[in-house]
Amino acid sequence: MSLVTHRSYTGYPMVADAEVAPGMQFLYGSGEAAALDHQAYNTLVDAVRRRLASEKADPKAMSDRTSAVLTPDATLDQPETLPCGDRPRAVVFDVDETLLLNLGFEYDDATHPGAPYDEAHWLQWEQAGVDRVAAVPGAIAAVNELRTMGVTVVFNTNRSAANAAFTEAALDHAGLGPAKHGETLWLKGDLGSGSGKDSRRQAIAARYCVVAMGGDQLGDFSDLFTGTPQQRRAAVSSPAIRGMWGRFWFVLPNPVYGTALKGGLDDVFPADKRWTPAAGDK
């Protein structure tokens, strides 16, 4: 999760009949979004199951298996991954809009249109919204199946470490727990104050062989995904990276907020692909 486009409500009156933004309609209300969620989770669980079956069939090769976590010196051109060794297997998930739908917060957001993001408001939500969240469709079945297979479920989120107990409770309330801070729950502030997740991923990978990762933002997989919208789009489609998707990295839809929602006309539409009708065709 990235909080870059959430908003503050100081001085913005509540609008009870506010129109719901299309991204919210899609993510929180549509069958299509739920279908994509189930599709992502089914694909992830199937990939992990195949991985474990392959390791069981050839135990000697387990130490040669690779992780879903990039090495500290990796680049997007050379995305080397960490070796697994004999560490126990785990899957690492982002939380917000990957496993948890923040329905209460987004309702409040929708009824205060035009308000900019305020960190204090989000931190208040982390504490007060424990019972106003719901699991993403397919998430409960996925984490339960992974645990049944002996795979540890690890949560890596930019929720605040100061609110760890509330995040543990929210995950429990949604049916996704247990989560224990410092063991299976990693939060912003655990290793530095920034929102980048690579340092936490490295710490998790020191304990586990991370066989898959799930998230709704590119930063849930690597902090290397930076630049303009077109640069990021090119990076995920590059020959070195594109093989990670659906094998090690699994993306959930989020058209509501985050790093995906950037770019003007020049960023989004290539100059050689633009079209406008001729004057006589209008």
N, C-alpha and C positions, 0 to 999 in steps of 0.2 A: 504494500500500500504506500502511496505517496500522498501527502496531504496538501499539495501545492495549490489546489483550486477549491478547497472547502472554504466556507465563508463565515464571517462573524455577523452577529445580529444586533449589536449595540446601535440603537437609534433606528432600526428597521422594524416597523410594525408588522405583526403577524397578519397574513392574508389567508383567511380560512378557505376561500374558494380559488386559491392560486392555481394556475394551469401547471400541470406536472410536466417537467422538461422531458423531451423525447428520450434522452439517455436513461432517465429514471424509469420512464414507462417501460423501456426495454429491459433493463437489468432487474428491476424489482417486481415487474408486473407481467412480463410476457412468457408465454410458453416456449418461445424460441430461445430465450436466454436460458431457461431451465434445461432445455434440450442440449444446448451447448455445454452447460455445466456437467450434465450426466455424461455426455460424450467425452469430455476431458477426463473425468474421473474414471470412467470405464477403461479408457485407453491407458491411463496411468497404471491402474491396478493390473491390467493385462500385461503391460510391459514389465512390471515388477515380478509378476508370477512367472513369466518366461525367463527372466534373469535368474530367479531362484532355482527353477527347474534345471537350467543349464549348469548352474554351479553344483547342484546335487549330482548331476550326471557326470561331471568332471571335477571332483573336489580339488585335484592337484592344480587346476588352473585358477582357483579362487584368488590366490595372491597376485595374479597377473591382471585381475579385473580392474577396470577403471571406475572412478567416481564421477558423479554429476557436477562436482565442484571443480572450478578451474584452479590451477596452481597460482601462487602469489605473483609470479612473473609472466603469467599468460597475457597474450594480446588477442584481439579479435581476429587478427590474421593467423596467429598460431595459438589457438585455444587449447593448450595442454591441460589435461585433467589430472587430478591427484590419484595416485594408486590406492587401492583399497586394503591390500594386505588381508589379514584375518579379522579385521575389526567387525563388530556386529553391524548388520544392515539397518539402514534408516531411510526415511523419506522426509524431506524438509518442506514445510509449507509456510507461505505467508498466511496472515490471518484475515485482515479486513478485505471483504469482497473476493476473497479466495476461499475461505472456510466459513466466515461469518458475514452475514448481511446486516449492515448497520441501519436497520429499518427505522428505529426511533430517531436517530440523528438525521437521516435523509428526509424524513417527514418534516422535521423542524427546518431543515434547509429549504425544502420545497415551499414551505409556507412563509419564508422570509426572502423572497427573490431580490437579487441585486446586492446582497450583503457580502463583503469580502471575508476571506478566511481569517480566523482568530485562533491562535494556538490555545489560549486559555479555555475557549469554548469547547474545543475538542477534548482537552484534558478533563473538563467537567463531565463530558459525555462518557469518557472511559470509566469514571467512577459511578455515574448515575444510571448508565444504560445497560447494566449487566443483564437485566431481564427484558430488554427491548431489542434484542438481536435474535436472529434465526440462522440456522445452518444453511449454507449454499446447497441447492439441490444436488444430491449425490454425494455430498461430503461425508455424512455420517456413515453411510454404507462403505465408502472407500476407506476411511480410517479404521473402521472395525475390521474390514477384511485384511488390511495390511497388518494390523496387530495380530489377527488370527494366524497369519503366515509367519509370525515371529519378527516382523519388521517394526522398529521403533518409529513412532510418529513424533517429529520435532517441529516446533513452531518457532518461526523467525520473523518477528514483526517490528514495525516502528512505533508501536505503542510504547508508552513511557515505562521505564523500569520502576519509577516511583509508584506506578499504579499496577504493579505486578499481580497483587492479590485480586484486584478487580478483573483483570484479563483472565486469570485462572478461573474465576467464578463465571465469567461470560462464556468461556469455552465449555465449562461444565454444564451451564444452563442450556446451551445449544445442543448438548449431547455429543460433544467432540472431545471432552477431556478423558482422562486426567492430563493436566499440564502442570509441571513443577518448574518454577523459575530457577534458572541456573543449570537445569538438567535437560528438560524437554521443552522449555520455554525461554527464548532469547529475545531481549527487548532493547529498544533504543536507550543508550546510556550504560549498557552492560560493558561495552568495550569502546569507550570514547563517546563523545556527545553527538556525532554526526549521524545522518540518516542512511549512510552507506552500509550495506550489509556484508561486504566481503570479509571484514575482520571476524564477524560472527560466524560466517560460513566456514572460515578456516578453523575456528575453534571447534565447531561442530564436527568437521571432517577429521579433526585430530582424535575424536572419540569414536566416530562411526564411519562406515563405508556408506556414503550417501548415494543410493541407487537411483533416486529421482528427486526432482524439485517441482513444486507447483506454486504459481503466483499469477497475479493480474497485471503486473508491471514488469518491464524488462529488468529493472533493478532487483527484482526478486531472484534473478539468475546470475547476474554479474553487474558490478558497478562500472564496467567498461562501456556500457551502452550510453554514450553521450553524443552531443552534437545536435545538428538540425534534424527536423523530422525526416527529411530525405536521407540524411546520413545514417540515422538509426534504422530506417527501413531497409537501406542497402546492406547494413551490417547483419541484420537478422536473416537476410536472404543470400549472404555470401557463401561460397562453396565450403568455407571452413566452419561455418556456424549452422547452416540450414539443417544438417543432419542431427542436430541436438534436439530439435523440436519433435515431440511425439515419441522420443526414445529415452531421453534423460530429462528434458525440460517440458513442462506442460502448462499451457496458458489458459486462464479463465477469462471470460469477457468482462470488461468494465468500461462502458462508454460514459460514465458519470463524472469521474475525476481522475487526476493523475497525469503522468508524463506523456501519455498518448494524446492528450487533448491540447495540442500545440500546432501552430502553423497558420499563416495567412495564405492567400491565393497563390503567391509565388512559391511557398513551401509545399503546398499540397498538390498543385496541378502543374505537371511538366509543361514547359513552354511549347514543345512540339506536339502536344496532345490537346491543346485548347481548341474550342470550337464555338462560334457564335453564328446564328443564322444570317444569311444575306438579307439585306433590307427588304427585298420583295417577298421573303419567306415569312416575315414576322406577322 
